Amino acid sequence: MPRGGSPFGRGTADNKGQHLINLLALECVLAARGRLGFNAMWLIEMGEETGSPGLYEFCQDNKALLAADLLIASDGPRMTPDVPLVFLGARGAINFRLAVELREGAHHSGNWGGLLADPAVILAQALATITDRRGQVRVPEWRPTSLTPDIRALLARLPLPVGPQIDLDWGEDSLTPQERVFGWNSFAVLAMESGVPAAPVNAISGHARATCQLRFVTGTDHLDILSALRRHLDAEGFEQVRVEPEDSGFFPATRSDPDNPWVARVVASLERTTGTAPHLAPNLGGSLPNHVFLDTLGLPTIWIPHSYGGCNQHAPDEHMLIPVARQALGLMAGLYWDLGESSPE
């Protein structure tokens, strides 16, 4: 529903509005030129928030049908509302649970306090070994190898994302804020539980659990993430902390080559439309099923988002800015027009 010049509602920015902009841009080119000048296939899937179930299998089974020169897609926010962004991949994400199960039921904290181990304390201590007090990752295998000088140079040209005030004293101390979110790994505790938080009683719980997440960039062995954590916890003396993988929510990290000729061609088209060079990022800070297109189908992947950091995606007041949407429509129409004129060398 429009409110104050912006459409509000779930999916307006993430991601129905972005799909609609790209479809309308295609319609504009067809109306003006009568043809595209290139072949286009559209693939829209609805399960990205739960790990895109079935997408890999579909693309694996239909490689010949989906053969193409590149993927152009839209999702996520821009760095700033007024400047277009091109990103070439995404951080990976893996969700998992840490659990300490010591006994059945809870026991009175007066009668048994000091005699029964507290699973919540054990879990808190174990979590405290995964990062230091400012969130710097301490699991050696979780520290990536891909923040090379060329990637650092690319990130140095990016502004800080527009949104909540960031904590400059959080994350890897030796990195810039841009490097921390686009070039490094971050660990988060998404939820924790011991006892009944809504109705605590004077008892030592028998269990404690935390749902955790690692966002990771290329240069991290995604097949070894949980095994590395298991080795780390054992070395720290927390053998009783179980590591349990989640059934969904996993994406590996991806990054197309910034020197691919298609990247330069897309960036040049966007700059011709606006008169300003777009921001170019090696990957998004969030996670997407980009590996299906990059690795399974072998396509260079170029993402052009049409939202901004304050869109409040997933919330009831999610919204899209009309100026951003209007500019994005012109960008994509210009890009489709340019793609129909010639092919890269």
N, C-alpha and C positions, 0 to 999 in steps of 0.2 A: 504494500500500500504506500503510495507517495506521501512523504511527510517532510515539509520544509525543503522541497526540491529534490529529495532523494527517495528512491523506492526502498521501503523497509520490509523485511520478512526473511525467514530462513531460506537460504539458497539464492538470494538476490546477488550476492557477491561470490559465493562458494557453493555451486559453481554455475548455476543456471544462467545468470546474467552474462557470464563470460562466454559460455557456449552461444548464447543468443547473439552477442555482438559479432562473433566470428561468422555465424550464419547470415546475419544481415549484411555484413561486409561482402560476402560472396554474392548475395542478391544484388547489391549495388553495382558490382563489376559486371555481372551478367546483364543488368538493365542498361548500363552505359555502353558496353562493348559488344554485347550479344554473344559472347563466348568468354571462357576463362583463358584459353591459351595453354592450359596444362590440364592433366588429369588429377582429380582430387578424390580421395576416399575419406569418409568420415567414420570414426570409431568412437562412440560414446559409451562409457561403462559407468555403472552407478555404485560400485562397491569399494571405492578407494579408501573410505574411512575404516573399512574392516579388512584391509589387505588385498583388495581387488581379487576376490576368489574367482577362479575360472578364466581370468584374463590371459595368464601365461599359457594355459592349455589351448585356449582359442587361437592365440597367435602362433603357437607352436604347430598346431594342426592346419593352419591356413597361411603358411609362409608365402606360398606362391600367389595367393589371392591378395595378400597385403604387401607385396613387393613394392617399394617406392624409393625415392631419392632421399627423403628426409621426413621427419615428423615436425610439424608445427602445432603447438598446443598452448592452452592458456589455463593457468591456475595460480593461486597464491596472490600475494600482494606485491605492489611495487615498493621500492625503497622510499620514495616520496610521491605524493599524489600527482604532481605535475610533470614528472619526467618518466618516460617509458623505461621499462626494464626488460632486458633479455637475460635469461639464465639457461644454463646448458645441462643441468642435471639436478640432483637432489641429495641431501643427506639421507643415509639409511636410518631405519628405526627398528629397534627390537625391544619388545616389552617382555618382562619376566617377573616372577614373584620370588621373594625371599621369605622363608617361613621357618619359625622355630616352634616345634611341637614337643612339649616336655611331659605333659600328663593330661589325663582326662579331668575336665571341670576346673573350677577355681577353688581356692582355699583361703580362709580368713587371714588377712594380713597381720592381725595382732597375734594370733596363735602360731602362725607359720612364717611370719616375716623374719628374715635372717636365717631360716632353715631351708626354704625352697628357692631355687633359682628362679629369677623373674625373666621370662622369655622376652618381654618388651625391652628390658635393659640389655640383654644379650644381643637382640636384633639392632638396637640403637648403636651399640658399640661396634657391631659388624659393619653397619652402614657407614660409620665414621671412618672406617679404614679405606673405603672405596674412593673417597676424595678427602682433601684436607679441608680446613675450615672456610676457605674461600671457593670451594668447589673445583679445585684442580684435581684432575683424574690421577689416581695413584696406581691403577692396574697397568702394568707396563705395556701389555698388548693392546690396551685401549688408547694408546697415544700414537696417532697416525704418522705416516711417513710422507704424506702427499702435499704438505705445505711448502712447496718448492718456491724458489725466487720468482719464477714467472707468475705463479698463482698469487703470491704476496703482492707483486706489482699490480695485478689486476684488482685485487681487493683494496689496495691503497687508493684507488680512484673512486671507490664507492662511499656515499654518505652513510651516516647512521640511519637505521630504519626509523620512520616516524611512528610513534606509539607511546607506551608508558616510559617514564623516566628510567633509564637503565642504571644498573649498579656498576660503576666503574671499578670497584674493588672486588668484583666477583668474576670467577673464571680464571683462565690461564694468565698468570701475571705477565709473562713476556710477550703476549700477543695484544694486538689492537682489538677493540670491540668487533670490528668487521671480521677479523681473522678468527675470533672465538666462535662466531655464529655460522660463518660460511666456510671456514677452513680447518675446523677442529671438532673434537668430540665433546659432548656434554652429557652428564648423568643427571637424572632427575628421579625423585621419589614422588610418584603420582598419588599414592594413597597409602595410609598405614592404619592398622587396627590391632588393638589388644583389649580384651574385655568387651564392654559395651559402651562406646564413647558417649552415647546419648543418655545413658543412665549408669554412671560409674558406681561401683560398690566397693566396700573395704575388703578386697580380695585380690590375691595374686592369681592372675589368669594362667591357664595352662598353655596358651599359645600366643603368638604374635606373628603378624604377616604384613608385608609391604609389597605393593605393586610398583615396579621400577621401570625405567626406560633409559636406553642409551641411544642418543642420536649420534651418528657417526658418518665420517666422510670417507672417500676412497683412500686407500692406503691403510685400511683396517680390515683384517681378515674376518669377515662376517661369520665364517664357519667356526671360528675359534673364540667368539665373544664370550659365550657362557662357560666354555671349558676354561678359558683364562680366568674368569671370575671364580670358578670353583677352585682352581689352583691357588689363587690369591687368598681366598677365605681360609683354605686349609693352612696355608703358610702363616696366616695371622692367628691361628688357633681357634677358628670358628667352624669346625667340622660339623657341628650340630645344626648349622644354618643350611637349610635346603635351598637349592636353586631350581626353580620350576619354570620352564618356558611357557609363554602364553600361546594359545592356539591361533591367534590372529594378530594383525598389526605389524607384520614384519615386511620391510622393504630393504633390499641392499642399497648401498650408496652407488651413485653413478655420476659421470661427468663426461660430456662430449669434449672433443678437442677444440679449444678456443681458436686454433689456427685453421680449422676446417673452412674451406672457401664459402660454404653456405652461411656460416656465421657472419662473415664480412658482408655478404650480399644482403642478408636480412637487416643488419645494423645500418647499412648504407640506405636501404629503402626507408626505414623508420626515420632516419635523420633527414632525408629529403622531404618527408611529409611535415615534420615539425620544425625543421631548421635547427634542431638541437640534437647532439649525439645522445643516444639512450645510454643508461647505465648497463654495463655488461658484467654479470656475475658468473663464476664457474659453476655454481650450483645454488639451489634454494636452501635455506636453513631447515625447512620442513622436509617431508618425505612424500614421494610419489612412486607409482609403479613404472618409473622411467626405464628400469632395467629390461622390461618386456620389449620396449621399442629399440633401445640401444643394443642390448646383448642378444635377445632372441631374434629380432628382425634385422639387426645390423644397420639401423638407421642413425644418422646424426640427429640429435634431439635439440630442438630450439623452442623454448617456452617464452611466451609474451603475456604476462599477467595484466589483467584489467581492473584490479582492485587495489586497495591501499591498506596499510597496517592497522588503521583504526576502524576497519569495517565491522568488527565484532562478529566474525564468522562463528557459526554454531550457537550464537546467542539469539534470544528473541528479538533484539534490536539490531540484528544484522542488516546491513544496508550497502548500497552502491552509490557513489558520488556521480551525479549527472555529468559534471565537467570531465571527469575521468572517462566515463562511458562514451561521451561524445568524441573525445580525442581518440579513444581506442578504436571506435568505429572507423574514423578516418585513417588511422594507422593500418588497420587490417585491410581496408579497401585498397589503400595505396600499395601494401605489400602484395596482395593478390594480383593487382594490376601489373606490378613490376615482375612478378614471377611468370606472368603470361607472355612477357615480351621476349625473353631469351633465357637460355640455360647457362649455368656457370661453366667456365672452361675446364 
